[in-house]
Amino acid sequence: MENRNHPLSEVMQDAMGKVREMVDANTIVGQPIVTGDVTLIPISKVSFGFGGGGGEYGGKGNPPAPQNVGAGVASGVKITPVAFLVVKEGTVRVLPVAVPAVSTVDRIVEMVPDLMDKVSGLMKKNQENTPETGEEF
């Protein structure tokens, strides 16, 4: 059913056209922001989804009458800031944007470096307070 004039095809083409308008290269690499001698270029991550469907009902005509077609289309776009490119005096640096932890696993991963520092400090403190007996643990 590769009929480009079919009502369902028109709905899908219109929806995809709107998604293309929302998601372009300027969404990922934003417009430069110039403040004095510093230029900031925003970098974002773009995720999008698209789905649709429909069907014909009623008569057995070929093609079906437009009033005998039902269709639905949905799309969504999520834009997440990732970093800024900072251009100053000919030097370019990446300034990441920290995304807050969402799940428990994310929070645990964030805590691991602090936990390792604390354990390491405790072990060092324990070794300093333990007398030298020549025995190893």
VOSE-446235 format. One record per residue (C-alpha): residue in one letter; x, y, z. Coordinates in steps of 0.02 Angstrom, whole numbers, padded with zeros to 5 digits, always signed. Each point is the difference from the previous one (the first is absolute). Layout:
residues N
AXYZ ...
This chain:
residues 137
M+00000+00000+00000 E+00130+00129-00059 N-00129+00130-00050 R+00070+00174+00039 N-00173+00077-00019 H-00078-00113+00131 P-00071+00099+00149 L+00107-00098+00125 S+00157+00037-00100 E-00042+00186+00002 V-00021-00001+00190 M+00167-00090+00024 Q+00091+00116-00121 D-00069+00155+00088 A+00051-00066+00171 M+00176-00044-00058 G+00017+00174-00077 K-00040+00078+00169 V+00128-00112+00088 R+00132+00052-00129 E-00039+00183+00037 M+00026-00028+00188 V+00160-00102-00014 D+00136+00079-00106 A+00187+00031+00017 N-00032+00166+00091 T-00089-00095+00138 I+00154-00107+00036 V+00134+00133-00024 G-00085+00162+00051 Q+00029+00177-00058 P+00159+00079+00072 I-00024+00120+00145 V+00129+00139+00001 T+00034+00092+00164 G+00151+00114-00007 D+00151-00102-00052 V-00082-00168+00041 T-00108-00101-00119 L-00112-00139+00068 I-00069-00133-00116 P-00133-00111+00078 I+00005-00187-00039 S-00157-00105+00031 K-00053-00180-00015 V-00161-00023-00097 S-00110-00153+00015 F-00161-00022-00095 G-00131-00130-00028 F-00134-00019-00129 G-00146-00116-00021 G-00161-00009-00094 G-00131-00113-00067 G-00168-00007-00079 G-00120-00102-00096 E-00142-00004-00123 Y-00175-00050+00047 G-00168-00016-00081 G-00015-00011-00188 K+00101-00108-00116 G+00040+00139-00125 N+00175+00019-00071 P+00064+00122+00057 P-00109+00019+00154 A-00099+00157+00023 P+00089+00128+00113 Q-00140-00009+00128 N+00036-00187+00020 V+00179+00022+00060 G+00058+00018+00181 A+00177+00049+00045 G+00103+00056+00147 V+00178+00065+00012 A+00107+00046+00150 S+00176+00064+00018 G+00108+00065+00140 V+00165+00091+00013 K+00115+00010+00151 I+00142+00125+00000 T+00132-00020+00137 P+00142+00125+00020 V+00167-00092+00001 A+00139+00130-00005 F+00058+00170-00056 L+00148+00032-00112 V+00090+00150+00074 V+00106+00097-00123 K+00114+00131+00077 E+00158+00077-00072 G+00017-00137-00131 T-00017-00141+00128 V-00148-00119-00003 R-00054-00093+00157 V-00146-00115+00034 L-00104+00045+00152 P-00113-00150+00039 V-00172+00027+00073 A-00029-00118+00146 V-00166-00091-00011 P-00074-00040+00171 A-00009-00182+00051 V-00170-00074-00041 S+00005-00178+00061 T+00072-00085+00153 V+00137-00079-00106 D+00051+00173-00063 R+00010+00064+00178 I+00106-00149+00055 V+00120+00024-00146 E+00018+00184+00049 M+00038-00050+00181 V+00136-00129-00042 P+00147+00124-00013 D-00043+00081+00169 L-00023-00170+00079 M+00169-00060-00066 D+00084+00156+00070 K-00078-00030+00171 V+00048-00184+00004 S+00176+00042-00056 G+00013+00134+00136 L-00063-00122+00132 M+00126-00133-00053 K+00142+00126+00003 K-00055+00063+00172 N-00013-00180+00063 Q+00176-00040-00063 E+00070+00153+00088 N-00081-00051+00165 T+00053-00184-00010 P+00169-00038+00081 E+00131-00086-00107 T+00004-00182+00056 G+00070-00076-00157 E-00166-00090-00033 E-00101+00029-00154 F-00186-00014-00014 
